[in-house]
Amino acid sequence: MKKPTIWLLNDEPDEARVLKIITMINFFRKIRKKMADDNKPLKYMRYAIGEIVLVVIGILIALQINNWNEERLDKDKTNRLFKEAHKELVYNIKQSSSVIDYYRKKDSLLWKVIHKQVTYEDYKTNWELRVLVTGDRPANLTSDAFNNLIDNEGSLTQQEDSIVLKLKKLFATRKRLVDEHDIKTVSNIDRHMEKLKNEKVWYSQLMLVPDEQIDFFLNDPFYLNEVKHFEIYALQTHLMAVKDFKVDATSIYEKLSDYLDLKKDTSIVKDLNDYDHYLGTFEIDSLYNAKIERENNSLSWNFIAKNDTTILDRAPIYPDSKTYFNIFSGFGKFTFDENDNVTGIIVSFGSNRSEFKKID
């Protein structure tokens, strides 16, 4: 009797696997029947019992293979959903970075305008100054992949469940605040433009930059109020919400990258070895210093009293480039000498600005 070749492959259709199991059972049935024919009564009973056992074993094997296949398909689906969520995190993080860069440019202009460091010629030639409070940059974060993951999540491992919980918190709290401030920011700009339309005769000549418009920017006290209001709702609310989202989203992105064994985007996850020039002690005034240190896999800004090692306050620092970083609710900028050595730091937040000299 020729022995059939039987392969049970997980990627075969269920019907093919069942057919092979039946073939296998029939093969063993023929062997047992031939053995039973040599001793009819007793061996017939053994044959009958053996038949039953073979059928039961065949059913159990078929069920197990089906379970394995379903588990594999479920795992493949979960991985696909997580990869889509991973791509969405990359998009949202880069959207957040774009908003932060936008406000960094606004930040320096806000300080000049509020402290009256701009001239007629500045307004005449600098378009960004003229649209200081009339431009907007909503984050427009997306959540389609996240929603799809939640709607289709099956049985999760402990690690997968931990990542999903972090994603739920990110989108339920951080993204919700960003979305709200996206709307408020645009609404405030619309309100300001409506006011100009109704009150300023030069509104129809905005692009021509008439002298009356520049005079408004330079001397109207209510325009300065608008600039200050922009600082409050844009930098103190919208920007802060975007920064908080980016920090948490980046942390989840790192964990999800490790879980999926994906290479991390170096524009998102920085190699802190490239930022050793950040480290050092910076003098604030006669009483306090700031010290930037590397702690584990992060950079920390520590506020200390002079001649004392006690840390009074601390905050994380997030590098953007060799020169620029984010800290607290504001922006940091390193200054360099002609030999490209760090000489100090400027920390700014709209109308507030502090300069620090490197002493160590």
Residue, then its C-alpha position, 0 to 999 in steps of 0.5 A: m500500500k502506498k503511503p500518501t504524502i500529507w502536509l498541513l500548512n497554515d496558509e492553506p484554505d480550511e477545505a484543503r486542510v480538512l480534505k488532507i485530514i480525511t485522507m490521512i484518516n482513510f489511510f490509517r483506516k485501511i491499515r487497521k482494517k487489513m490488520a483486523d481481517d486476520n482475526k475477525p471477532l476480537k480485532y474487529m472490535r479493536y478496529a471499530i474502537g480505533e476508527i472512533v479514536l481516529v475520527v476524534i483525533g482528526i476532528l481535534i486536529a482540524l479544530q486546532i489547525n483552525n484555531w491556529n489559523e484564526e490566531r495568526l490572522d488575528k495577529d496579522k490584523t492587529n499588527r497591520l492596525f498598529k502599523e497604520a497607527h504608527k504612520e498616523l503618529v508620524y504624521n501628527i508629530k510632524q504636523s505638531s513640529s510645523v506648528i511649533d516652528y510657525y510660532r517660534k517665528k511669531d515669538s521673536l516678532l511678538w517681542k519686538v512689537i510689544h517692546k516697540q522695537v520695530t520701525y516704519e521701514d520694518y513694517k513696510t518691508n516685512w510681510e510677516l510683521r504685517v500679518l502677525v495677528t492675522g495668520d493661523r496655523p492649525a495643527n489639523l491632527t488626524s485620528d482615523a487609524f487610531n479609531n480603526l484600531i479601537d473599533n477592530e481591536g481583538s485579543l491583545t497582549q499585555q504590551e499591546d494593551s499598554i500601548v492602546l491605553k496610552l493612545k486612548k489617553l493621547f487622543a482623548t485628552r491631548k488631541r482634543l485640546v489641540d482641536e479645540h484651540d485650532i478652532k479658537t485660534v482661527s475664530n480669534i483671527d476671523r474676529h480681528m479681520e472682521k473688526l478691521k473690515n468694519e473700522k478701517v478705510w484702508y482695509s481694501q488696500l491691505m496688500l498695498v501697505p498704505d501709510e495709514q495701515i503702518d501708522f495703525f501698527l505703530n501707534d494704535p494702542f488697541y493694536l498692541n492689545e490685539v498683539k498681546h491677546f494673540e500671545i495669550y490665546a496662541l502661545q499660551t494655549h494653542l502652542m502649549a496644547v500642541k507641545d504637550f501632544k507632541v511630547d506624549a505622541t513621541s513617547i508612544y511612537e518610540k514604544l510602538s516602533d520598538y514593538l513593531d521592530l521598526k526603525k525610528d525616524t531620526s527627525i522625531v527621536k533625537d540622538l542625544n550624542d549629537y547635542d553634547h554642546y547643550l550641556g553646561t552651567f549658565e548664569i541667570d543673575s547674581l543668585y541663580n544658575a541654570k544647569i543642563e544635564r543629561e539624565n538617562n535618555s533625556l536632557s534636563w534644565n535644572f534651576i539651582a542657587k549659586n554655590d549650592t547643588t540643591i535643584l530648585d526646579r527642573a524641566p525637560i529640554y527637547p532639541d530641535s536642532k543644533t541651535y533651537f530647542n523647546i523648554f517649558s512653554g517657550f523657546g530656547k536658542f543657543t548663541f555661538d562665538e566665531n569658533d562655534n563654541v556655545t556662549g549662552i542661551i536666549v529663552s523667550f516666550g512672546s513678550n518675555r525674554s531671558e538671556f543666560k551666559k555660559i560659565d561652565 
